[in-house]
Structure formats: structure tokens, C-alpha cells
Amino acid sequence: MNDVATEDFSDLAELGRQLRDGRSSSVFLVKTCLDRIARLNGELHAFSSVFREEALQAAEAADRQLAAGFDLGPLHGIPVALKDNVDLMGRATTAGSPLLADNIATGNAWITQRLLAEGAVIVGKTHMVQFALGAWGTNDQMGTPRNPWGRDVHRSPGGSSSGSAVAVAAGMVPLSIGTDTGGSVRMPASFCGITGLKPTVGKLKTDGVVPLSTTLDSVGLFTLTAADAALAYAALVGETPRPASLAGQRIGYLGDADLEGVQPEVLAAYRAALEVFRAGGAHLSPIALTGSFDNFAAIAAAIMLPEGASFWGALAADEAKPMDSAVRPRLVAGGTFTATAYYQALRQRDALKGEIAEVLRGYDAFVTPATPHTATPIAEVDHGKPPVKYTRAVNLLDLCGVSVQLGFDDRQLPIGLQIAAAQDEDAKLMEIACAFQAATSWHRSRWRP
């Protein structure tokens, strides 16, 4: 591998080939990541901690294993970053809060252990919204990562997996781990111009992940491309990626009523995406989901907030304890939900899941804008109006979803397309996402320092 790797990683499959045929090494890849983190993190604030010596030692071990014929899989020797609500034994898991600065993990999260078993090299942990409760990516106490596409304006990186998205978008790592309770992987992916996968709940287990909402929490992946996400996901769950094709896929799309208020450039990009599906041989038809996306988001909040308050409400209620100004009032509000209101939301969810499952029998996937607009300047964010309109429905209904690149608006800010599929149809979802990217080139547009 030549020096271009310091600016633009090859795809994971190609990196794997280079590792195995001697054109590169895990040590080289890890040093590339560490050098780029050292150069950019002061400005972008993606990483909360970097494990330089441990990562280099792990990379040396990975190279020795490959040289001896011990190949652990597609992620062997690949540098990875963890969101800082994911346990890594011996390291603090802060969940974005200084209140958890001494929360030293006594074991590895399931996802951490799977990455290590696959030979991946963990280079550090990334900043996030406190307790993963926020869509804009802000953090009063530990700092807000900077969306690299913002240039001279500090724009929202998306939340809550803000640092993990920025780390991949800026080329600090080719793969990072996030969590997604209402869009916390897909929104940052959309804002930062990368691919973000939220699998069906439980596919990537949340054991060892600091909880927000045990009903809705899921572990997800950030990569530069859908093919990379498909490869990493398949390796972690022990599957094989499917061949990608749009031909014959049954794709649902939104009617005008569900697209009200969407930024004009995002709407134009969305409609152009439908033509890509059509040209690829997909069968498109409008999809009528039971209820509005705004209603889905409200029901999800009525589950997420009281569950979050059950974990963090006591801390939020203590005004003497430092807490993010946008997080505290939401946790306090979560504590005001009655048991009746909470269980009513769960019953509504169960009913909607059954109804949507019937609707989705007629589709392989449906597509929406990932976010209603592109990245907002941090100074202008409204915490009462998070960009969750289209993402929360996927969590509420226990679907799988991915945000893929869909071009840029007039300010050269990334636009994302959400592709969603039925529960447990993750392989089908990634097949469609990969086929869509094979028919487009937006995912090849990379941020440069």
C-alpha cells in the first residue's frame, strides 16, 4: 500500500487482500490511523481516548498470526474504534459523561469480544452524546465533535454516535462501532457522508453496552461504503454477504404527505434515488405505513425516555451533578411518565409492529430520506426538534435500516438515504444497499482535510 492510505482507505475487502498478499500490514494500517488521529483530532474531537501502544502491539500480533497462517476472518488486522458506551476491559466506559469517568470495565462487551475474536485492532474510543440521549451530537461537558464537512462552520455531526461517525468520515479509521436507539447511527452517517447500519435489535448484542432504552437499543456500524458494512456485519454474525442486485427488488417509497418539510435539495436527491432503483430493475410502489412518522417518533420517545430515566433519572434529578443541558431535562421528563402511559406506548408499539409486518410482506425494503435536512450549525440546533422523523420509526417497529450516501446539497453538505427492511431481513437490506451503491458514485466522494 502506498501513502494514499493516509488520506483515503481502500475498502475492507481490498485492505484484507493487501494484508494477506504482503502489500500492507496491520502495523502500517494502525500507524496510519494513529497518525491521522494525532493530526486531526484536535480540530474534529472525534476520539475521547486513544490506545496507541496497545493498538500497535495488537497489530504486530495480527501480522504474526497472518504470517503463520492463522487467519481469523475479514476483519483480521483492521483498525476499529468503539463508541464510549461500549465496554473494553480495563478501560473507562464514560457514556459521554464525566460522572462515569471512573467506570472501569471489568470485561468486554459482546461486540468488543466479537471484534477481538475476528482479529480486529481497537485503536480508541469516541466521543458521544451523554448517555446516548441526543440526535444532534452535542456534549456540554466532554465536547462536541465537529462534522468534517462543515469547514469553517461547526456543524452538527449527528448523534448520539457523533465521534464514531466523524472518525470514519475523516479517515481516522475504516470501521467504527456506534449504538442506535432512535437513529443514532443513521443520522450521523447521513450528516457526515458515510454509511451507517442499524441491524435488527439483538443481531449485534448489547451485552456490555451502557443502556439507554433496553427495548430500542441496538449496536450498529459505521463504514465508508455499504459493501464494507455488509462485510463487517456478516463477519460479526457469522454469515456470508449476498450478491447485490436491484433487479426485481420490491421497493416502497413515500408519498408527498410523508415528505412535507423536507429540505428541497434532500427531496430532489430522494426522488433521484427512486430513479436509480427504477433503472436498476426494481419494482417501485408507494408504501402506506399505519400512522405518521411523527406519531412513530412520539411513541418511541414515550418508551425511550422513561426507560432512560430508570437508569439515569436519579443522576439527572441531582442538580449538584454535572450533566449536559440538553440531556438533563429529557431524563427528568422521562421520570414523569406514568406506568400507564409507558405500557400504553408498548401496546401501541406491539400493535403497529404487527400491522407494519403485514404491510412489509409486499416489499423487500422501503426508502426514506435519512434526515429531513443536512447538517445544521451547532449554534442553530433546536433540541426540541431533533432530526429523527424517519429514523425513529425503524427502531420503534424493530426493523433494520441503513443510511447510504445520496449526494450533496448546495453548500456541499452530505445527504443520506435511509433504506429499511423488515425484522431479521438484514442480509436482504445490505444486498439492496450494496446494489444501490454499485449503481451510484456518491459514496466515492470523501472528505479531505
WOSUL-V460915 format. One record per residue. N is the residue number from 0. PHI is phi in radians with two decimals (NA if undefined). PSI is psi in degrees with one decimal (none if undefined). BURIAL is 1 if it has 16 or more other ideal C-beta (glycine too) atoms within 10 Angstrom, else 0. Layout:
N PHI PSI BURIAL
N PHI PSI BURIAL
This chain:
0 NA 138.1 1
1 -1.68 -173.0 0
2 -1.20 -9.3 0
3 -1.03 -23.2 0
4 -1.08 -23.8 1
5 -1.23 -15.0 0
6 -1.99 -26.8 0
7 -2.72 107.1 0
8 -1.18 144.2 1
9 -1.20 168.0 1
10 -1.18 162.5 1
11 -1.07 -38.2 1
12 -1.10 -42.3 0
13 -1.20 -40.4 0
14 -1.01 -41.7 1
15 -1.08 -41.6 1
16 -1.11 -41.5 0
17 -1.15 -36.8 1
18 -1.13 -37.3 1
19 -1.48 -24.5 0
20 -1.76 7.6 0
21 1.52 3.9 0
22 -1.33 -16.9 0
23 -2.57 -179.4 1
24 -2.55 159.2 1
25 -1.12 -36.1 1
26 -1.05 -42.8 1
27 -1.10 -45.4 1
28 -1.08 -43.8 1
29 -1.17 -41.6 1
30 -1.09 -38.3 1
31 -1.03 -45.6 1
32 -1.11 -47.8 1
33 -1.08 -39.7 1
34 -1.15 -40.4 0
35 -1.23 -37.9 1
36 -1.08 -45.7 1
37 -1.07 -34.6 0
38 -1.38 -33.5 0
39 -1.95 -19.6 1
40 -1.19 -27.2 1
41 -1.05 -33.7 0
42 -1.56 -43.5 0
43 -1.56 -22.9 1
44 1.01 42.4 1
45 -1.43 -40.5 1
46 -1.72 132.8 1
47 -1.56 -26.8 1
48 -2.69 147.3 0
49 -2.23 132.8 1
50 -1.86 67.3 1
51 -1.02 -57.1 0
52 -1.14 -43.6 0
53 -1.11 -39.0 1
54 -1.16 -41.7 1
55 -1.15 -38.9 1
56 -1.12 -41.7 0
57 -1.14 -37.1 1
58 -1.15 -41.2 1
59 -1.06 -41.4 0
60 -1.13 -40.6 0
61 -1.09 -40.8 1
62 -1.14 -41.1 1
63 -1.11 -41.1 0
64 -1.07 -46.9 1
65 -1.10 -40.8 1
66 -1.10 -29.9 0
67 -1.56 1.5 0
68 1.60 8.1 0
69 -1.67 101.0 0
70 -1.89 112.8 0
71 -1.51 -8.1 1
72 2.35 -176.5 1
73 -1.06 -22.1 1
74 -1.69 5.5 1
75 -1.08 120.3 1
76 1.46 1.4 1
77 -1.51 130.0 1
78 -1.26 138.8 1
79 -2.42 148.7 1
80 -2.02 148.0 1
81 -1.93 136.2 1
82 -1.08 145.4 1
83 -1.44 32.0 1
84 -2.04 12.6 1
85 -1.92 125.5 1
86 -1.21 132.7 1
87 -2.22 118.7 1
88 -0.93 130.0 0
89 1.53 -4.6 0
90 -2.03 151.8 1
91 -1.19 140.0 1
92 -1.99 99.7 1
93 -1.58 -18.0 1
94 0.89 32.4 1
95 1.34 13.1 1
96 -2.20 132.4 1
97 -1.13 -17.0 0
98 -1.15 -20.4 1
99 -1.91 22.2 1
100 -1.06 -27.1 0
101 -1.77 16.0 0
102 -1.47 80.4 0
103 -1.45 124.9 0
104 -1.21 132.2 1
105 -1.65 -0.6 0
106 -2.80 179.2 0
107 -1.68 144.2 1
108 -1.11 159.8 1
109 -0.97 -45.3 1
110 -1.18 -36.3 1
111 -1.09 -46.3 1
112 -1.11 -38.3 1
113 -1.14 -42.4 1
114 -1.06 -45.0 1
115 -1.14 -38.3 1
116 -1.14 -28.1 0
117 -1.52 1.2 1
118 1.53 8.0 1
119 -1.19 156.6 1
120 -1.99 118.0 1
121 -1.53 118.3 1
122 -1.71 -16.5 1
123 2.98 -176.5 1
124 -2.07 154.1 1
125 -2.02 152.4 1
126 -1.15 157.9 1
127 -2.76 168.0 1
128 -1.19 143.1 1
129 -1.00 128.0 1
130 1.00 19.0 1
131 1.11 24.5 1
132 -1.91 79.9 1
133 2.97 139.1 1
134 -1.68 -15.6 1
135 -1.59 -17.9 1
136 1.60 8.5 1
137 -1.42 153.8 1
138 -2.69 108.7 1
139 -1.10 -42.2 0
140 -1.48 -42.2 0
141 -1.85 0.5 1
142 1.67 148.0 0
143 -1.77 120.3 1
144 -0.99 153.0 1
145 -1.79 125.2 1
146 -1.08 119.2 1
147 -1.08 -25.0 1
148 -1.32 -6.8 1
149 -1.27 -19.9 1
150 0.94 -108.8 0
151 -1.48 -7.2 0
152 -2.04 131.2 1
153 -1.31 104.6 1
154 -1.85 158.0 1
155 -1.04 131.9 1
156 -1.48 -5.6 1
157 1.48 154.6 1
158 -2.46 169.1 1
159 -1.61 -8.6 1
160 -1.51 53.4 1
161 -1.10 -54.4 1
162 -1.12 -35.2 1
163 -1.13 -37.7 1
164 -1.22 -45.6 1
165 -1.08 -38.8 1
166 -1.05 -40.1 1
167 -1.36 -42.9 1
168 -1.05 -35.0 1
169 -1.57 4.4 1
170 1.31 19.8 1
171 -1.30 -32.1 1
172 -2.56 154.3 1
173 -1.49 -10.8 1
174 -2.62 134.9 1
175 -2.46 160.3 1
176 -1.84 135.1 1
177 -2.27 179.4 1
178 -2.24 155.6 1
179 -2.48 112.7 1
180 -1.91 -27.0 1
181 -2.59 14.8 1
182 2.29 12.7 1
183 -1.26 -4.8 1
184 -1.82 -44.8 1
185 -1.25 -37.2 1
186 -1.16 -49.7 1
187 -1.05 -36.6 1
188 -1.07 -43.6 1
189 -1.10 -50.4 1
190 -1.11 -33.5 1
191 -1.72 1.1 1
192 1.29 36.9 1
193 -2.28 -172.8 1
194 -1.78 135.6 1
195 -2.35 121.5 1
196 -1.86 126.4 1
197 -1.96 103.1 1
198 -1.25 172.6 1
199 -0.96 139.4 1
200 -0.91 130.4 1
201 1.67 -16.4 0
202 -1.13 -45.7 1
203 -1.87 107.6 1
204 -1.15 148.6 1
205 -1.64 7.2 1
206 -0.98 127.8 0
207 1.45 11.4 1
208 -1.89 131.7 1
209 -1.03 125.0 1
210 -1.41 151.3 1
211 -2.09 -55.6 1
212 -2.41 106.3 1
213 -1.12 -21.2 0
214 -1.32 -37.2 1
215 -1.96 -15.2 1
216 -1.07 139.8 1
217 -2.56 156.3 1
218 -1.70 137.9 1
219 -2.37 179.9 1
220 -2.23 141.6 1
221 -1.97 132.0 1
222 -2.54 173.9 1
223 -1.36 -27.8 1
224 -2.43 161.6 1
225 -1.14 -35.9 1
226 -1.08 -39.0 1
227 -1.14 -42.4 1
228 -1.11 -41.2 1
229 -1.12 -41.6 1
230 -1.14 -47.2 1
231 -1.14 -43.4 1
232 -1.07 -47.1 1
233 -1.07 -39.1 1
234 -1.12 -41.2 1
235 -1.26 -29.7 1
236 -1.81 0.0 0
237 1.34 36.0 0
238 -2.06 178.3 0
239 -2.04 129.2 0
240 -1.03 145.0 1
241 -1.47 152.8 0
242 -1.05 145.4 0
243 -1.77 133.7 1
244 -2.75 142.9 1
245 -1.61 -18.0 1
246 -1.04 125.0 0
247 1.44 -6.4 0
248 -1.20 137.9 1
249 -1.68 108.0 1
250 -1.99 125.9 1
251 -1.61 146.0 1
252 -2.33 163.2 1
253 -1.52 146.0 1
254 -1.43 174.5 0
255 -1.04 -36.1 0
256 -1.10 -34.4 0
257 -1.42 -4.7 1
258 -1.95 9.4 1
259 -1.11 138.0 0
260 1.47 0.0 0
261 -1.33 137.8 1
262 -0.91 134.0 1
263 -0.93 -42.5 0
264 -1.17 -35.0 1
265 -1.16 -41.3 1
266 -1.12 -42.8 1
267 -1.11 -41.5 0
268 -1.13 -39.2 1
269 -1.07 -45.8 1
270 -1.18 -33.3 0
271 -1.15 -35.1 0
272 -1.10 -37.2 1
273 -1.07 -35.2 1
274 -1.21 -31.1 0
275 -1.11 -45.6 1
276 -1.06 -44.5 1
277 -1.10 -44.3 0
278 -1.14 -27.3 0
279 -1.44 0.2 1
280 1.66 11.0 0
281 -1.34 155.0 1
282 -1.74 114.3 0
283 -1.81 139.9 1
284 -2.69 149.8 0
285 -1.13 146.3 0
286 -2.01 133.5 1
287 -1.94 99.4 0
288 -1.44 148.8 1
289 -1.25 111.5 0
290 1.61 169.5 1
291 -1.62 160.1 0
292 -1.12 -34.6 1
293 -1.11 -37.2 0
294 -1.19 -40.5 0
295 -1.01 -44.3 1
296 -1.11 -39.4 1
297 -1.16 -41.1 0
298 -1.14 -41.5 1
299 -1.06 -40.7 1
300 -1.12 -35.2 1
301 -1.24 -12.7 1
302 -1.71 -47.7 1
303 -1.12 -45.6 1
304 -1.17 -47.7 1
305 -1.16 -33.4 1
306 -1.16 -40.7 1
307 -1.08 -40.5 1
308 -1.13 -29.9 1
309 -1.15 -26.4 1
310 -1.62 -40.4 1
311 -2.16 2.6 1
312 -1.09 -37.9 1
313 -1.12 -39.1 0
314 -1.15 -41.6 1
315 -1.13 -33.9 1
316 -1.29 -17.8 0
317 -1.57 100.5 0
318 -1.13 -16.9 0
319 -1.32 -16.7 0
320 -1.63 133.7 0
321 -1.21 132.7 0
322 -2.66 146.9 1
323 -0.94 136.0 1
324 -1.17 -21.1 0
325 -1.61 -18.5 1
326 -1.57 -43.6 1
327 -0.93 -51.4 1
328 -1.12 -28.8 0
329 -1.27 -37.9 1
330 -1.20 -39.6 1
331 -1.09 -43.0 1
332 -1.10 -36.0 1
333 -1.07 -30.6 1
334 -1.31 -9.4 1
335 -1.61 -7.7 0
336 -1.16 135.7 1
337 -1.39 160.6 0
338 -1.05 -36.7 0
339 -1.07 -46.5 0
340 -1.12 -40.8 0
341 -1.11 -48.2 1
342 -1.22 -29.3 0
343 -1.12 -41.1 0
344 -1.11 -40.2 1
345 -1.11 -39.8 0
346 -1.17 -40.2 0
347 -1.05 -42.5 1
348 -1.06 -46.7 1
349 -1.05 -42.1 0
350 -1.14 -43.3 0
351 -1.15 -38.9 1
352 -1.02 -42.5 0
353 -1.13 -42.6 0
354 -1.16 -43.0 0
355 -1.21 -35.7 1
356 -1.02 -39.1 0
357 -1.17 -42.7 0
358 -1.05 -43.4 0
359 -1.29 -9.6 1
360 -1.07 -23.6 0
361 -1.58 4.1 0
362 -2.40 150.6 1
363 -1.51 -29.1 1
364 -2.90 165.3 1
365 -2.32 156.7 1
366 -2.17 144.4 1
367 -2.47 165.3 1
368 -1.05 145.0 1
369 -1.23 -42.3 1
370 -2.34 152.0 1
371 -1.20 -16.0 1
372 -2.69 170.9 1
373 -1.46 -177.6 1
374 -1.09 128.7 1
375 -1.56 143.1 1
376 -0.99 139.7 0
377 -0.97 -37.5 1
378 -1.16 -14.9 0
379 -1.95 2.4 0
380 -1.18 144.3 1
381 -2.00 106.8 0
382 -1.16 -14.7 0
383 -1.45 -8.0 0
384 -2.32 69.7 0
385 -1.25 154.3 1
386 -1.45 54.0 1
387 -1.87 8.7 1
388 -0.90 -45.4 1
389 -1.69 -21.4 1
390 -1.46 -38.3 1
391 -1.08 -31.5 1
392 -1.02 -36.3 1
393 -1.15 -40.0 1
394 -1.20 -47.1 1
395 -1.00 -42.1 1
396 -1.61 6.0 1
397 1.00 45.0 1
398 -1.69 176.7 1
399 -1.93 149.2 1
400 -2.66 156.4 1
401 -2.50 141.7 1
402 -1.80 127.5 1
403 -2.13 159.8 1
404 -1.20 141.8 1
405 -2.41 30.4 1
406 1.68 -157.3 1
407 -2.45 152.8 1
408 -1.51 -170.7 1
409 -1.17 -16.6 0
410 -1.74 12.4 0
411 1.09 37.6 0
412 -1.78 139.2 1
413 -1.12 148.3 1
414 -2.04 142.2 1
415 -2.09 149.1 1
416 -1.95 127.4 1
417 -1.62 127.1 1
418 -1.94 127.7 1
419 -2.24 148.8 1
420 -2.46 170.0 1
421 -1.14 161.6 1
422 -0.89 132.5 1
423 1.24 7.7 1
424 -1.71 38.0 1
425 -1.10 -39.5 1
426 -1.12 -41.9 1
427 -1.10 -42.9 1
428 -0.97 -48.2 1
429 -1.25 -30.7 1
430 -1.02 -45.9 1
431 -1.20 -42.6 1
432 -1.08 -42.6 1
433 -1.13 -41.0 1
434 -1.14 -38.4 1
435 -1.09 -45.5 1
436 -1.20 -29.6 1
437 -1.14 -24.3 1
438 -1.67 -1.6 1
439 -2.31 174.4 1
440 -2.25 5.5 0
441 -1.05 -32.7 1
442 -1.22 -11.0 1
443 -1.51 -7.8 0
444 -1.44 113.2 0
445 -1.99 146.2 0
446 -1.22 141.1 1
447 -2.12 140.8 0
448 -1.07 none 0
